[in-house]
Amino acid sequence: RSSDLSFEPAVVSRLIGQLAEVGYEPALLQILCSELYKAAMRRAGGGVPRITVADLESLGGLDGVFRRYLQGVADELPPERHLLARMVLDALITPEGTKRAARLADVLSSGFSATEGEVEEILSWLVSRRLLRQEERNGEAWYELVHERVVQLLREWLDRDPAFVEFRQVRSYVYSISAGELWRESPDTLLSSETLAGRLHNHRERFRFSNRELGLVVRSALYRRSEELPFWAERYGAERTRGLLLALVGSGRDTEREAAAVSARRLADPTGDLARACLRTALVDASLQVRWEAGLSLARLARPEEVQALLATR
């Protein structure tokens, strides 16, 4: 019971002193008291807890309390929500390392993909756990971290999570390559098969790429003959993806024409353009390997008229 709880008088003065250094904030006091109580309960081992200065020191001071509290909040979330929670928190930190006030729409337009319901759930959870403050401004809800002191600790916490670090690195990698023009002319600069099937695949539902970045990813998937192609084609647009493939069919490089011939069978072909391109390639391409791959794709895509056209050449 709360009436059973006691504490050393020095604990109060220590708390006041630490909070005075960073600026008093009710949520900070709540977090501090909550973690102190947990520490006292652990030490009491089922007995009557008494909060001591030693409990405060064992937590590592204010920074130690926040680190423990952050990890505790994360541990309460379902595992499938861990990465998204980190993305939401990251969206509330500026590039300069300060806290950022944002609306739901602002968070949704950040560098990750999530539904409005998913983000609302995470924001509400973080507010209930006192990591975020919510306030109404002109009829809209705004969210921000509870205190500037949390920002650096939060960034350190984010940097220790392998999944979030990988997501951020891949996002930055795709952005940096797509920013130039070399990838349009030099296949060697495209994303590798390992990147497409590994690091990019691991979090593919969460990436929010620009059209330019998606163009790089789709061109890479085409050239690498990746099984990831249908997913990224849907994101980029099926018609635009077919246009890229048809352009590759006319390439002067055997490797690009062969990649197009293989990739054709991974895509839907509602207009029959891919089947007709495969038919022409199977009949006249100078490379035997390209003709072979085009024939295999044609077997999957062909309509009766394409089959009859091919039989007529025998």
HURAZI-V167461 format. One line per field, one symbol per residue. phi: phi as a letter, one per 20 degrees, with the letter a starting at -180 (. if undefined). psi: psi as a letter, one per 20 degrees, with the letter a starting at -180 (. if undefined). Layout:
phi: ???
psi: ???
//
This chain:
phi: .ffefcbfgffffffffffffdnfbgfffffgffffffffffffloeffcfcffffffenmffffffffgfffffffggfdffffffffffdcfgencfcebegffffefebdafgfffgffffffffemedddbeclndedcbffaffffffffffffeegffffgfffgffffffffedfffddgfefffffffedfffgcffdfddfgfffgffffffffeleffggffffffofffffffffffgefeegfffffffffgfedfcfenffffffffffecffeffffffffffffeefegffffffffef
psi: qhiiprqphhgghggggghhhippphhggggghghgggghgghhkiapqoprhhgghhikagghghgggghggghhqqhiigggghggghijprhikrqppqrghgghjalrpqrgggggggghghghjjhqppqpoljqpqqqqhqhhhgghgggggiiogggggggggghggghghhaihhhhohhirqrhgggiehhhhkhiipoqrhgghgggghghghilqiighghhgghpgghghggghhhhjqipghhhggghghhiiqqmhijggghhhggghhiqhpggggghhhghhhhhqrhhhghgghii.
//
